[in-house]
Amino acid sequence: MADPTGRNGENERKPDGADDANLSARLKSLDARISQASVQRAEAEPRERPKQDSSAIGQAFRYSAEFVSGVIAGGIVGWLVDHFFGVSPWGLIICLLLGFCAGMLNLLRAAGMVKPARHDDKQ
């Protein structure tokens, strides 16, 4: 089989004890640097993810429920207005739009993007 380096045995160096010692020293140095880097990375990363009141899927269900409940309540109130006052379909249309707006407001409040409603403590 041919030698891929093309040397054919010329000027080959035999490994000796100095090369082994040099290689061992380099391996120990590399191991120490890897250990140091892993310790620094572990210190830089937070140990535990901060826990919130609910998981992501729970928040998604909460946000969707906040929005859908506003629209459904607006639809029910609109249907009742149409039924009792005979202004069909305007009561349903207007109350659905108001329900949509209320659902969006509730959604934004639940997400923390809008300040919660103020309640006066005066009695």
BELRAJO-V802358 format. One record per helix or strand of 3 or more residues. SS is the DSSP state (A for helix, B for strand). FROM is the first residue (numbers start at 1). TO is the last residue. If there is no record, write none. Layout:
[[SS & FROM & TO] [SS & FROM & TO]]
This chain:
[[A & 17 & 44] [A & 56 & 85] [A & 90 & 111]]
